[in-house]
Amino acid sequence: MELSVGELASRSGVAVSALHFFERQGLITSRRTAGNQRRYRRDTLRRVAFVRIAQRVGIPLKEVAAILALLPDNRTPTRQDWARVAQCWQEELDRRMRHLEQLRNDFTGCVGCGCMSIDRCPLINPEDKLGRQGPGPRRLL
């Protein structure tokens, strides 16, 4: 069963304009009826969910498109297809989780940015010695 753009929007929770944008970006595809109306396969719902989740964690749409390009165009993706796609994300998501945990755990102390505004900075990073390693928050990078 195919979905109209309005049905896809309603079920996915994504505005019609966003669905059109996703299609222009190659994230989803539709076919046109004789009356030039868009029709989407039901598995498009999963692709839209994937895009929304990726957006929520800050993954650029270009990267999302590259991963979705691994899915078959001529058939509904199987569980194995989705497992292969999920595996592509594993390393990147693990890296992001490490960075978020580090931010949560360490940002209240000296991060090695050179500001010396926290009372612990002069002890942990005397004379901004971490600045010799390069720019930015050296302890978080």
N, C-alpha and C positions, 0 to 999 in steps of 0.2 A: 504494500500500500504506500502510495506516495503522499507527501504533504505539500500543501500550498505554503507560500512564504509566511502567511498569517498564522497558519497552524504550527509551522516550525518556530515562529517567534513566540507564540503562546506557550508551547510545550517546553521550549528551551529557556525561556525567560530572557531572551535577547531581542532587542528592538529590531524591527524590519530593516531599518537603515544600517544597523550593525551587521546584519546578515548579508546585505548587499555589499558592504565593505569587505566582509570575510570572503565573499565570492570573488570580488575584484582582486583580492590578495592571493587567490588560489588556495584558500584554506578549505573551502567547500565548493561543491559543484551542483548545478541543477540542469535540468533539461527544460526545453520550452515546449508548451502545448501548441496546437494549431492556432489558438488565440493569443500566442506569445506570452503566456503566463508561466512563471517558474514553477517547477515541481521538483521536490527533493526526495531522495530515498530516505527511508526511516533511519538508516544507519548514520545519516547526517547529524542526527541528534547527538550521537556519541562524539562525533568530530567537534561539534559546537561546544559540548561539555569539556572536551579536552582543551580547546582554545581558551575557554573561560577560566579553567583552572590554571593553565599556564600563565595567562595574563595576571591572575591574582598573585602569583608568586614572582612576577616580574620577568618572565621569560619573553624576549623579543619575538614579535610575530614572524620575523624572518626565520628564526630558529624553529618555531612551531611549524611553519610551512615546510621546512626541510624534513622534519620528522614525519609529518603527514604524507609527504610525497613517497614515503616507504610503503604506504598502504596500497592495496590493489585498487585500481580504478574500475575494473570491469565486474567486480563482485562485492558482496558485503564482506567486510573484514571478519576473519575468524578470531577466536580467542588467541590462537597462536600468533596471528598477525599483530594483535594488540599487545601481546606479551613481548614480541620483538621490539615494538615501538617503546614500550615501557622500559625495556632494558637500555635503550639509548639515553634515557633520561637519568638513569640511576646515578652515574658518576656526577653529573651536573647537580642533581638535587642533593646528593650527599655533601658536595662542596658548599652549596648554598646553606645547608643546615649547619655545617661547621661554622661558617661565617656569622650566621645569626646567633648561634650559641655564644660565640666569642664576643660579639657585640653586646649581648645580654649580660654576660658574665664580667667583661673587662672594661666596659666603657666608663664606669664610675671612677676608675683609677687612671693612672698615666697610660696613655696610648702611644706615646712616643712621637707626638706631632710637633713638639718644640715650643708649645705655648707656655709651659712652666706655670700654668695658672692653678693647678691642683697641688695641694700641700705635699703630696707624695712624689710629684714629678722631679723635684731636685734630688730626691734620694734614688729614684729608679733610673732617671735619665739625667745625671749631673752634666751641666754645661751642654745639654742637648747632644750628647755623644751619639745618640741614635740617628741624628740628622746626617751624620757622615755616611750612613748606609743608603741614603736617598730621601726623596721627599715623601710627605704624607705621614699617616699614623703608623710608624714602623712596627709597633708591637701588634697591630691588628692586621697588617698586610702580611 
